[in-house]
Amino acid sequence: MPSQAEIITGLNARSDRESKETARPGMGRMSIIVRLALVPSFRFTAEYLSRGGPLGGAAAFRDAVNAWAGAFMTEAKRYELAFADKGKSITESRDFI
């Protein structure tokens, strides 16, 4: 069984890859914000219902929350790739150390 650190590293790598593959230069800020709100919600609902909904118990809810988190990470990284100020994050990371 993989450790929690390995799982987080894998999720981070997958969300990086997916966000870079699906980021389009012409996407507007509003469309990305809408995607940031809706895509994870739809992913949660689809996963929860496919696992049996309330009949699936805690395992269905846990899997749906994990699917929501993965979708949210991907959409947040897509937003960051499109609109983040690259110089500001480098300055903040230097100040943190």
Contact map, one row per residue, 1 for C-alpha under 8 A:
1110000000000000000000000000000000000000000000000000000000000000000000000000000000000000000000000
1111011000000000000000000000000000000000000000000000000000000000000000000000000000000000000000000
1111111000000000000000000000000000000000000000000000000000000000000000000000000000000000000000000
0111111100000000000000000000000000000000000000000000000000000000000000000000000000000000000000000
0011111110000000000000000000000000000000000000000000000000000000000000000000000000000000000000000
0111111111000000000000000000000000000000000000000000000000000000000000000000000000000000000000000
0111111111100000000000000000000000000000000000000000000000000000000000000000000000000000000000000
0001111111110000000000000000000000000000000000000000000000000000000000000000000000000000000000000
0000111111111000000000000000000000000000000000000000000000000000000000000000000000000000000000000
0000011111111100000000000000000000000000000000000000000000000000000000000000000000000000000000000
0000001111111110000000000000000000000000000000000000000000000000000001000000000000000000000000000
0000000111111111000000000000000000000000000000000000000000000000000000001000000000000000000000000
0000000011111111100000000000000000000000000000000000000000000000000000000000000000000000000000000
0000000001111111110000000000000000000000000000000000000000000000000000000000000000000000000000000
0000000000111111111000000000000000000000000000000000000000000000000001101100100000000000000000000
0000000000011111111100000000000000000000000000000000000000000000000000000100100000000000000000000
0000000000001111111110000000000000000000000000000000000000000000000000000000000000000000000000000
0000000000000111111111000000000000000000000000000000000000000000000000000100000000000000000000000
0000000000000011111111100000000000000000000000000000000000000000000000000110110000000000000000000
0000000000000001111111100000000000000000000000000000000000000000000000000000010010000000000000000
0000000000000000111111100000000000000000000000000000000000000000000000000000000000000000000000000
0000000000000000011111110000000000000000000000000000000000000000000000000000010000000000000000000
0000000000000000001111111010000000000000000000000000000000000000000000000000010011000000000000000
0000000000000000000001111110000000000000000000000000000000000000000000000000000000000000000000000
0000000000000000000000111110000000000000000000000000000000000000000000000000000001000000000000000
0000000000000000000000011111000000000000000000000000000000000000000000000000000000000000000000000
0000000000000000000000111111101100000000000000000000000000000000000000000000000000000000000000000
0000000000000000000000000111111100000000000000000000000000000000000000000000000000000000000000000
0000000000000000000000000011111110000000000000000000000000000000000000000000001000100000000000000
0000000000000000000000000001111111000000000000000000000000000000000000000000000000000000000000000
0000000000000000000000000011111111100000000000000000000000000000000000000000000000000000000000000
0000000000000000000000000011111111110000000000000000000000000000000000000010011000000000000000000
0000000000000000000000000000111111111000000000000000000000000000000000000000001000000000000000000
0000000000000000000000000000011111111100000000000000000000000000000000000000000000000000000000000
0000000000000000000000000000001111111110000000000000000000000000000000000010000000000000000000000
0000000000000000000000000000000111111111000000000000000000000000000000010011001000000000000000000
0000000000000000000000000000000011111111100000000000000000000000000000000000000000000000000000000
0000000000000000000000000000000001111111110000000000000000000000000000000000000000000000000000000
0000000000000000000000000000000000111111111000000000000000000000000000110010000000000000000000000
0000000000000000000000000000000000011111111100000000000000000000001111110000000000000000000000000
0000000000000000000000000000000000001111111110000000000000000000000100000000000000000000000000000
0000000000000000000000000000000000000111111111000000000000000000000000000000000000000000000000000
0000000000000000000000000000000000000011111111100000000000000001001100100000000000000000000000000
0000000000000000000000000000000000000001111111110000000000000001101100000000000000000000000000000
0000000000000000000000000000000000000000111111111000000000000001000000000000000000000000000000000
0000000000000000000000000000000000000000011111111100000000000000000000000000000000000000000000000
0000000000000000000000000000000000000000001111111110000000010011001000000000000000000000000000000
0000000000000000000000000000000000000000000111111111100000011011000000000000000000000000000000000
0000000000000000000000000000000000000000000011111111100000000000000000000000000000000000000000000
0000000000000000000000000000000000000000000001111111100000000000000000000000000000000000000000000
0000000000000000000000000000000000000000000000111111100100010000000000000000000000000000000000000
0000000000000000000000000000000000000000000000011111111100010000000000000000000000000000000000000
0000000000000000000000000000000000000000000000011111111110011000000000000000000000000000000000000
0000000000000000000000000000000000000000000000000001111110010000000000000000000000000000000000000
0000000000000000000000000000000000000000000000000001111110000000000000000000000000000000000000000
0000000000000000000000000000000000000000000000000011111111111000000000000000000000000000000000000
0000000000000000000000000000000000000000000000000000111111111000000000000000000000000000000000000
0000000000000000000000000000000000000000000000000000000111111100000000000000000000000000000000000
0000000000000000000000000000000000000000000000000000000111111110000000000000000000000000000000000
0000000000000000000000000000000000000000000000110011110111111111000000000000000000000000000000000
0000000000000000000000000000000000000000000000010000100111111111100000000000000000000000000000000
0000000000000000000000000000000000000000000000000000000001111111110000000000000000000000000000000
0000000000000000000000000000000000000000000000110000000000111111111000000000000000000000000000000
0000000000000000000000000000000000000000001110110000000000011111111100000000000000000000000000000
0000000000000000000000000000000000000000000100000000000000001111111110000000000000000000000000000
0000000000000000000000000000000000000000000000000000000000000111111111000000000000000000000000000
0000000000000000000000000000000000000001001100100000000000000011111111100000000000000000000000000
0000000000000000000000000000000000000001101100000000000000000001111111110000000000000000000000000
0000000000000000000000000000000000000001000000000000000000000000111111111000000000000000000000000
0000000000100010000000000000000000000001000000000000000000000000011111111100000000000000000000000
0000000000000010000000000000000000000011001000000000000000000000001111111110000000000000000000000
0000000000000000000000000000000000010011000000000000000000000000000111111111000000000000000000000
0000000000010010000000000000000000000000000000000000000000000000000011111111100000000000000000000
0000000000000011011000000000000000000000000000000000000000000000000001111111110000000000000000000
0000000000000000001000000000000100110010000000000000000000000000000000111111111000000000000000000
0000000000000000000000000000000000010000000000000000000000000000000000011111111100000000000000000
0000000000000011001000000000000000000000000000000000000000000000000000001111111110000000000000000
0000000000000000001101100000000100000000000000000000000000000000000000000111111111000000000000000
0000000000000000000000000000100110010000000000000000000000000000000000000011111111110000000000000
0000000000000000000000000000000000000000000000000000000000000000000000000001111111110000000000000
0000000000000000000100100000000000000000000000000000000000000000000000000000111111110000000000000
0000000000000000000000101000000000000000000000000000000000000000000000000000011111110000000000000
0000000000000000000000000000100000000000000000000000000000000000000000000000001111111000000000000
0000000000000000000000000000000000000000000000000000000000000000000000000000001111111100000000000
0000000000000000000000000000000000000000000000000000000000000000000000000000000000111111100000000
0000000000000000000000000000000000000000000000000000000000000000000000000000000000011111110000000
0000000000000000000000000000000000000000000000000000000000000000000000000000000000001111111000000
0000000000000000000000000000000000000000000000000000000000000000000000000000000000001111111100000
0000000000000000000000000000000000000000000000000000000000000000000000000000000000001111111110000
0000000000000000000000000000000000000000000000000000000000000000000000000000000000000111111111000
0000000000000000000000000000000000000000000000000000000000000000000000000000000000000011111111100
0000000000000000000000000000000000000000000000000000000000000000000000000000000000000001111111110
0000000000000000000000000000000000000000000000000000000000000000000000000000000000000000111111111
0000000000000000000000000000000000000000000000000000000000000000000000000000000000000000011111111
0000000000000000000000000000000000000000000000000000000000000000000000000000000000000000001111111
0000000000000000000000000000000000000000000000000000000000000000000000000000000000000000000111111
0000000000000000000000000000000000000000000000000000000000000000000000000000000000000000000011111
